[in-house]
Amino acid sequence: MSLDLDLAREKFESSTDFTIGLEEEFAIVDPETLELEHRFEDLYAACRRDEVLADSAAGELIASEIEIRSGRSESFAAAMEAQRQRRARLFQTAGEMGLGLAAMGTHPWADYLDQRIIDTPHYNRLRHELGYVAQRNNTWSLHVHMGVRGADRAIAVCDWMRELLPLLLAVSANSPFLDRRDSGLHTVRTEIFTRTFPRCGVPNPFGDWARYAAFVEVLERTGTVVEPTQLWWSVRPHHLFGTVEVRVCDAQTRGDESFGVAGLIAACIAQTALDYDERGYGEPLGDREIEENLWRAIRHGMSGAQIDFRRGEEVEARAALEGLLEWTAPAREALGIEPGLPERNGAQRAREALDAGLSIEDIYRDAVRDTQRTYPPPLMDLSR
């Protein structure tokens, strides 16, 4: 992928507002033992023989993971329909190979020391550059792309989406377990990924495309990055697609909840752009304020509270979510997006099950069953 910043700017200037793309990551597991299976190359080769999956299945560094992408859609409804078809074909292909697919932010007991990096020149380069960091990253997430027309406008949307990231993370929290233990966190995935990878987490506000491009140009000139995807921020402008991409959320165990979280992200991006068009924005929140709320989301998820720094007071996470839903109502109505969020997210359900006496192994087995039950649509015609 080119780091041509002039070309990237042109992508944004010609982008179409509010097109949608969804990306869901799955762990590849043995359906009986639930151990990770390092079979990406085999599964990907099978996907390449499927006319639909050939362009929508992808790798993400580690050999126990596969990603499925909806591709660019004109509406959220169209993106969901495209993703349903791809899910069905992916799950069927994996099943025919004797493999299971799991959707949680972490694997509750897999040892990262056993992890294998995908054997391609691209990922071998990352392994060489990142060392331990690449080896440690056995995590899974959900990404949403939304078209935003105008390079300066896209940067403004990224700047203002920063302060929404902690609440979006809390909503999606789905990784309380690691090393066969309760981590005490609601999303330990975030600690693994955003605290270890370089150029990760919440970026600084840039203000406009010129300042953003100047920063990236220095990274390129000094050999720090060779492609824009090495900017692993939780929200970023995607150079190839002309989209704002939000990458902060845990993978969701249930397929309907994955769409619910994705819909909320899409509504936040669209509402941010619409508000910017109507009245512009003042000064975005600083890094330290956002980091404080990010920690609260990591530690307590939807069972805790966020700080409204503009008002100087604490707000329960559920109340903050209700406020977010009210604020995004115009965008959701315009885009046909239903809220679709459960009363309890994956981390809350998992911890309740642990408190009720279930083992971490049994909780994960139930989660894998939920994934197998809710992601592939029933009775879908796969002959198309």
Secondary structure, DSSP 8 states (H G I E B T S, - for coil): ----HHHHHHHHHT--TT-EEEEEEEEEE-TTT--B---HHHHHHHHHTSTTGGGTEE--SBTTEEEEE---BSSHHHHHHHHHHHHHHHHHHHHHTT-EEE-SSB-SS--GGG--B--SHHHHHHHHHHTHHHHH--B-EEEEEEE--SHHHHHHHHHHHGGGHHHHHHHH--B-EETTEE-SSSBHHHHHHTTTSSSEES-----SHHHHHHHHHHHHHTTS-SSGGG-EESEEEETTTTEEEEEEEE--SSHHHHHHHHHHHHHHHHHHHHHHHHH-------HHHHHHHHHHHHHHGGGSEEEETTTTEEEEHHHHHHHHHHHTHHHHHHHT------SS-HHHHHHHHHHTT--HHHHHHHHHHHHHHHSS-TT--TT-
